[in-house]
């Protein structure tokens, strides 16, 4: 019996299509080398990643086995579809800035990112570690499983001097352009050289992850530690983004929503750094929720900053607990570091709050009137704030 004529071409195509079976590879299959930090091995490990991404097909899995893999950056995965990367060991970035790949000739050319994914779809970056229920990612990287060590101090340089030397010409650990349906889970990002991530994605979930960037203290943001700035945590742009059950301790924006972003929920998190941030913004941002956050000794708490025209609307900060915040619990206005005669510059801020008796540099909380700077904040809700300061409890 002949098949229905309308279906026959499709059945014929299906019958003649080759059956593609997914495969599982290890980095060693592509020439990776474990346990050797020589320049040659770092370059071979970087090339092993690049070769794997050039050869993998939908459904394939790349495993970084247990052990330590010193790796050079400039790793690019383009148009990866349905690929899983399981980091079951530790990846350590090469300390060799001189030989780091660049986008052009000369030492002043922009360095390449460590991982750069262009147009990935259904990409998963994971590890074999089992998350601790309710742990908010604090066990990520335990026993060297699921760790990416950025060797940040190499790029931060000498406190107060390194930035003058290197500026922001440093690699991000993960940069994603035009991605869709990306999952990152059970990864510990240690001491990133620059922004930990920069992700432009429609459909993103990050869970059970941890970021740490500090020099001498994991209890306070000292002037020495703050010299490791630009170590942003999770920076996201796009639509339908869910970040949850994760922890960030860093020296810049901890969880950061960037331009032209909608429908974001960031919840059940620990954060200490320069804040739960929206900005800086010169566009429209809508429907953003930060919920259930514990912020121990954070430098800033709530941070909304702008640099141009736009509208920030339908924002909810809910159930935020700050224990002894070290600078501004809440800052809404231009980026604090702006230093300009422009009326939109922060001198000291447009709106910052609260003025808590006995707080460090209380006078800085006495804010100037809000200046109109072509950015509107509409329907911003601040709900259930707890400040724990000098053994006093403040509820707002």
C-alpha atoms as one frame of an Amber mdcrd trajectory, in Angstrom:
protein
   0.000   0.000   0.000   1.395   3.359  -1.043   1.637   6.055   1.590  -0.524
   9.129   1.365   0.838  11.216  -1.507   0.995  14.376   0.587   3.261  12.688
   3.110   5.393  10.671   0.720   8.112  13.288   0.044   8.633  13.795   3.757
   8.730  10.077   4.500  11.232   9.585   1.707  13.389  12.395   3.050  13.279
  10.919   6.562  14.134   7.451   5.300  17.098   8.719   3.318  18.480  11.040
   6.025  21.534   9.699   7.832  21.028   8.789  11.459  23.167  11.113  13.573
  24.133   9.760  16.965  25.382  12.124  19.651  28.866  11.498  20.973  30.703
  12.236  24.189  34.272  13.508  23.926  36.872  14.615  26.419  39.250  17.520
  25.956  42.029  14.946  25.737  40.472  13.581  22.530  41.336  16.872  20.862
  44.887  17.138  22.172  44.270  18.586  25.632  47.005  18.274  28.259  46.387
  17.979  31.995  48.562  19.382  34.777  51.101  21.404  32.751  51.162  25.214
  32.946  53.796  25.781  30.243  52.937  28.196  27.446  52.899  25.334  24.956
  50.368  23.330  26.973  48.187  26.412  27.574  48.055  27.016  23.841  47.356
  23.363  23.070  44.461  23.315  25.517  43.019  26.471  23.973  43.338  24.894
  20.547  41.753  21.671  21.836  38.631  23.629  22.773  38.569  25.384  19.402
  39.003  22.106  17.524  36.262  20.427  19.530  33.806  23.246  18.781  34.622
  23.014  15.069  33.835  19.287  15.006  30.969  18.756  17.434  27.407  18.368
  16.192  23.998  18.602  17.779  23.694  16.479  20.897  27.446  16.066  21.450
  29.016  16.440  24.889  32.496  17.763  25.642  33.863  16.713  29.040  36.761
  18.429  30.750  37.911  15.492  32.923  38.997  15.663  36.521  42.318  17.458
  36.865  43.723  20.899  36.092  43.914  22.301  32.566  45.955  25.470  32.080
  44.451  27.148  29.058  45.051  30.102  26.742  42.077  32.232  25.754  40.783
  33.083  22.336  38.375  30.130  22.404  35.524  30.702  19.950  32.454  28.557
  19.394  30.258  29.694  16.519  26.750  28.426  15.729  26.919  25.635  18.306
  23.549  23.904  18.473  22.526  21.477  21.198  26.028  21.174  22.650  26.859
  20.412  26.292  30.141  21.348  27.939  30.685  19.498  31.217  33.547  20.924
  33.269  34.369  18.097  35.661  37.845  19.406  36.444  39.438  22.830  36.822
  40.264  25.194  33.972  42.955  27.751  34.818  43.578  30.737  32.578  47.121
  31.241  31.361  49.095  33.949  33.168  50.974  34.807  29.979  49.486  38.168
  28.948  52.213  38.664  26.341  51.037  35.697  24.288  47.321  36.151  24.886
  45.502  36.205  21.514  44.378  39.645  20.377  41.990  40.975  17.778  44.754
  42.862  15.979  48.506  43.440  15.895  50.442  44.915  18.787  50.126  44.807
  22.558  47.528  47.593  22.537  45.075  45.581  20.453  41.999  44.270  22.245
  42.538  40.891  23.913  40.206  38.080  22.913  37.735  36.680  25.409  38.435
  33.396  27.160  35.231  31.714  25.927  33.326  33.526  23.172  30.128  31.896
  21.917  28.505  33.395  18.825  24.883  32.488  18.026  24.716  29.398  20.250
  21.396  27.609  20.554  20.499  25.145  23.305  23.964  25.449  24.830  24.567
  23.977  28.287  27.629  24.648  30.435  27.558  22.406  33.470  29.517  20.067
  35.751  28.981  16.700  37.375  28.854  18.240  40.862  25.617  17.757  42.766
  24.165  21.034  44.045  23.446  21.469  47.729  19.761  22.135  48.210  19.341
  25.691  49.456  23.072  26.310  49.178  22.756  29.084  46.597  25.723  27.749
  44.652  28.203  28.079  47.497  29.434  24.504  46.975  30.170  25.076  43.290
  33.774  24.216  42.484  34.147  21.921  45.469  36.978  19.408  45.018  37.984
  21.202  41.827  34.868  20.112  39.944  33.284  22.777  37.777  35.859  25.526
  38.352  37.134  28.201  35.990  40.035  30.026  37.661  40.624  33.355  35.937
  43.987  34.128  37.572  42.548  37.591  38.084  45.469  39.091  39.975  47.618
  38.703  36.846  45.294  41.103  35.046  44.364  43.332  37.968  48.011  44.188
  38.511  49.388  46.111  41.478  46.562  47.761  43.449  46.084  51.327  42.236
  48.630  50.904  39.451  47.424  47.920  37.464  44.388  49.732  36.109  46.539
  52.580  34.844  48.665  50.021  33.016  46.004  47.675  31.609  42.713  49.539
  31.887  39.770  47.445  30.730  41.690  45.511  28.096  41.121  42.224  29.892
  39.307  39.037  28.871  35.829  38.089  30.011  35.489  34.479  31.101  32.321
  33.953  29.064  30.996  36.217  26.337  27.829  35.194  24.492  26.509  37.022
  21.426  23.050  36.413  19.947  22.406  33.287  21.997  19.153  31.431  22.591
  18.165  28.885  25.220  21.394  28.826  27.223  21.870  27.098  30.579  24.819
  27.611  32.941  24.800  25.545  36.112  27.068  24.267  38.894  30.109  26.358
  37.886  32.517  28.286  40.138  34.012  31.344  38.435  37.070  32.277  40.496
  38.880  35.618  40.235  37.808  36.725  36.745  40.249  39.115  35.043  37.395
  41.401  33.961  33.629  40.924  33.689  32.870  37.336  34.566  30.170  37.114
  31.926  28.615  39.261  29.233  25.583  37.548  27.745  23.152  38.698  25.083
  20.634  35.870  25.131  16.955  35.184  24.592  16.165  32.394  27.013  18.804
  32.044  29.749  18.941  30.129  33.018  21.814  30.346  35.498  21.602  28.243
  38.628  23.791  26.857  41.413  26.769  28.980  40.357  29.287  31.004  42.340
  31.543  33.945  41.540  34.357  35.206  43.750  36.705  38.102  43.006  38.788
  39.445  45.868  42.408  40.140  46.803  42.824  40.032  50.584  39.403  39.920
  52.236  36.292  37.835  51.848  34.608  39.723  54.673  34.912  43.339  53.583
  35.398  45.349  50.399  38.672  46.970  51.386  40.332  49.664  49.305  42.796
  46.992  48.173  40.031  44.613  47.133  38.091  47.321  45.318  41.127  47.864
  43.083  39.997  44.632  41.379  37.097  46.558  39.858  35.319  45.784  36.601
  34.968  42.230  37.906  31.243  42.235  37.170  29.369  39.078  38.059  26.460
  38.035  35.845  25.856  40.763  33.236  22.842  40.015  31.049  21.035  41.508
  28.085  18.028  39.949  26.382  14.641  38.458  27.170  13.299  35.708  29.426
  16.206  35.417  31.845  16.127  33.497  35.120  19.084  33.567  37.512  18.599
  31.798  40.808  20.208  29.949  43.696  23.619  31.486  43.111  26.217  33.523
  45.004  28.444  36.432  43.954  31.176  38.184  45.974  32.983  40.655  43.749
  34.196  44.239  43.409  31.712  45.593  40.878  28.108  44.983  39.830  27.145
  41.593  41.222  23.975  40.791  39.254  23.538  43.301  36.459  20.748  43.910
  33.944  21.963  45.796  30.886  20.346  47.768  28.041  17.228  46.671  26.132
  16.335  43.831  28.475  12.915  42.486  29.423  11.399  39.767  31.595  14.128
  38.987  34.124  13.836  37.231  37.475  16.886  37.094  39.761  16.056  35.339
  43.014  17.281  33.264  45.930  20.769  34.721  45.807  23.669  35.931  47.921
  25.390  39.067  46.669  28.151  41.315  47.944  29.767  43.874  45.706  28.499
  46.969  43.909  24.943  45.853  43.902  21.856  44.338  42.382  22.187  46.570
  39.381  20.195  47.874  36.470  22.548  49.795  34.242  24.062  51.711  33.073
  21.034  52.312  30.874  20.433  54.389  27.741  17.456  52.422  26.400  14.222
  50.814  27.598  14.269  48.108  30.273  11.058  46.462  31.493   9.751  43.853
  33.929  12.736  43.146  36.179  12.503  41.368  39.544  15.182  40.954  42.210
  13.824  38.775  45.014  15.044  36.955  48.127  18.583  38.312  48.336  21.001
  38.283  51.252  23.742  40.906  50.979  26.472  40.583  53.601  28.794  43.588
  53.880  27.882  44.609  50.357  29.439  47.821  49.066  26.198  48.918  47.433
  22.800  47.282  47.648  20.222  48.494  45.134  21.928  50.243  42.231  20.104
  51.747  39.258  22.260  53.904  36.986  21.812  55.591  33.660  23.934  57.309
  31.038  21.367  58.537  28.486  17.750  58.506  27.312  15.487  55.614  28.185
  12.750  54.201  30.381  13.184  51.717  33.226   9.744  50.336  34.092   8.048
  47.663  36.188  10.919  46.868  38.516  10.513  44.989  41.787  13.117  44.628
  44.525  11.542  42.313  47.095  12.730  40.720  50.329  16.247  42.136  50.257
  18.357  41.717  53.406  21.528  43.808  53.757  23.853  43.194  56.662  26.133
  46.183  57.382  26.284  47.624  53.872  29.549  49.496  53.486  28.504  52.401
  51.261  25.067  53.180  49.765  22.268  50.709  50.480  20.258  52.288  47.660
  21.461  54.432  44.763  19.249  55.517  41.874  20.768  57.935  39.406  23.830
  58.356  37.201  26.716  55.966  37.693  28.462  56.981  40.882  31.893  57.112
  39.295  30.845  59.850  36.861  32.857  62.998  37.374  31.614  65.741  35.111
  30.080  69.194  34.973  27.102  67.510  33.325  24.023  67.936  35.573  23.409
  64.201  35.277  26.716  63.444  36.977  26.518  62.051  40.479  27.335  64.789
  42.995  26.878  62.770  45.122  23.704  61.203  43.685  20.224  61.723  42.372
  18.485  59.577  44.932  20.213  57.555  47.600  18.724  56.187  50.759  18.511
  55.799  53.709  20.301  58.220  56.007  21.076  55.850  58.856  22.498  57.335
  62.073  26.053  56.195  62.704  26.454  54.817  59.200  29.869  55.132  57.557
  30.170  58.590  55.998  26.599  59.478  56.885  26.948  62.866  55.233  27.169
  61.158  51.872  23.564  60.099  52.246  22.390  63.717  52.168  21.356  63.768
  48.547  20.820  66.642  46.175  17.440  67.060  44.490  16.731  64.706  41.644
  17.843  66.134  38.321  15.858  65.459  35.152  18.228  63.633  32.824  15.964
  62.177  30.120  15.543  58.839  31.865  12.291  57.819  33.510  11.915  55.224
  36.230   8.316  53.988  36.230   6.658  51.619  38.680   9.740  50.760  40.708
   8.736  48.873  43.848  10.911  48.467  46.913   9.348  45.853  49.140  10.454
  44.405  52.475  13.957  45.664  53.037  15.982  44.693  56.079  19.151  46.549
  57.040  21.270  45.011  59.790  23.622  47.757  60.939  25.567  48.036  64.163
  23.284  45.558  65.904  20.190  47.595  65.096  17.432  46.311  62.854  15.885
  48.643  60.291  12.802  47.539  58.420  11.579  49.470  55.378
